């Protein structure tokens, strides 16, 4: 009996350590995002080191997208406006273009200008790499696909998830960035998780 109690105590400590931020890590994640160096919409270099100390929401989009990207970006805008209304700070958004050849900094700036993003929000729209980089980056870090357009099309295939990343660069979980047949866009859950991570920075 004493041995059983000891085992339960150790497991409880382990679980509390894993969830010290208050947000449960999805089993397929828990890895730290790979190093990267990209260019944002202002033509400035942005790297993994620039993420340190903030909670991040990350997605994959492109400006010529005719289907999921506009609602994804609208939903992300809804997230940041809600966080702004709640007075949440120390978070940011990173949107990686999956069509970097088309999406120059100027094009990304123009794209984001169509959305009602609070001026105080740090939203990095990034490009400045080749297709092989973004395909490998998406797959190795987030277990998601980036595939080139079929012949005669300019529509890149990519995932629709938003990814939550903590202050140490650890990938915590994902959410659907749009309503699908099976899953609704979870605005309240995303806002709550960002708020929890900001208030309970993991050690």
N, C-alpha and C positions, 0 to 999 in steps of 0.2 A: 504493500500500500504506500509506504513511504517513497519507494522508487517511482511509483506511478505519479505521485504528487510532484516529485522532482522533475519528471519528464514534462508534465503539464506546465509547471512553472517556467521551465526553459523555453518551451514552445510559445508560451504567452509573451515572454521577453522578446523572442525572435519576431513574433508577429507585430508587437508594438513598435519594434525598431523599424520594420519594413514599412509601417504605416504611421511613422512619427509625424508626418506632415498632415495627417488627417484625411488624405485621399488615397484610396487603394490603388496599387499599381496593377495594371492588367498583366496577366501571366505571360503574354507574348512580348512584353516590353520590360523595362527596368534597365535597359542598356543606355549608355551615355552617347549622345549624338556625336558623330564623327567631326573632326576638324574640317573647316571649309573656309574659303575666302571668295567672296562674291562682290558684286557691285549693286548698290541700291538705286532707287529712282532719282536720287540727287547726284548720281555719278560718284558717290563715295564708296570706299572699300568697307565691307562689313564682314566680320569673322565670328567664329564661335566664341572667341574671347569677349566679344562685345555683348554676348548674351548673359554673361555671368552676373548673378545677383538679382535677376528678374525672372518672373514667370512668363512663359511664352506660349502663344497659340500659333501653330504652324499649319499651312496648307499648301497645296499645289494647284496652280491655276494658269491660264494664259489669256491674253486679252482678246484674241480672235475667237474664243470659245463661244459656240452658238447654243450650248445646252446648259450644263451644270454650273459653269463658273459665275455667271451673273447672279444666280440665286445664292451661291456659296458666299460671294463677296457681300451681297446684301445681308445675309445672315450674320457674317462676321462683323459687319458694321453694326448690326443690332446688338451683338454681344458687347462691343466696345462702348456703345452708347449707354447700355445698361450699367456696365462697370463704371463709366463716368458718372452717371446719376447716383451711384452708390458711394462715390468718392474713393474707389479703389485705385491705388497707384502701384508702381513697381511691377508692371507687366508690359508686354509688348506683343505685336503680331508680326510674323514673317510669312510672306507669300512668295514661294519659289515659282518662277515661270518655268513651265515645261516646254516652252517654245522660245528659247533664248535668242535664236536668230532673228525673230521678228520683234521680240519684246525688248527694245532698247530702254534705257532709263527714261527718255522723253515719252515713249509710248506708255510705260508703266505709270508715270506721273499723270498723264492725260486720263488713263483708265481710272485711277483712284479718285480723280477729281469729280467723277460722276456720282460718288457716294458721299453720304453725309457723315464724314469721319471727324470726330472732335479734334481740334487743333492740338490738344494735349496728348493725344494718343501717339505712341511710337509704333508706326506701321512700316516695316521694311518690305518694300516690293523689290525682289532681287533677281538679277540676271548676271551676264558676264561670264558664262561658262559654256561648254559644249553639251551636245545631247548625251554623250556617253556619261558625263559627270552626273547629270540630273537623273538619268535612268539608274545608275549604280547607287547614287545617294538615296534615292527614294526606296529602292529595294533593300539595301543593306541596313538602313536605319529604321525604316517604317514598314517593311514587309508589304510594300504597295507597288503597283505597276506604273511605269511610264512607257508608252509604246508609240512609235511614229505613226503619222496619219496613213491610212490606206491610199493607194494610188488614186490621184485625182482629187484628193481632199486635203484640207489644211487643219483638220480636227485631230489633235493629239489625244490619245487615250490615257487617262490618268485616274487616280482615286479621288473620292469625294470627301474624305475624312478631314476633320480638324484634329490636330495632335496637341496634347498638353505636355509641356516640358517644364521641369522645375528649375530652381535657381542654380542648381549644380549641373544643368545640362542633361539630366536624366529624363527619358521619355516615360511618361506616367500612364497615359491612356489615350484612346481616340473616341471620337463622336462622329456621327454622320453630319456632314455639312449642309445637307438638304433633306427634305422629306422624301422618303422612298416608300415603296409598297409595304415594307416591313418595319421601317424605323422612322420616327418623327425627329425633326430637328430639336435637340434638347437644350433650348436656350437657358432655362433655369438651372439645369445641371452644370452646364459649362460655367456660367457665372458663379455658381456656388463653389465649384472646384477651384477656379482661379482665386476667388476670395479666400478660400481656406488655405491654399498654398501660400498666398501672399502673407497671410497672418500667422502661419505656422511654418516658417522656413525650415526645411530639413537640414539636419546636421551632416 
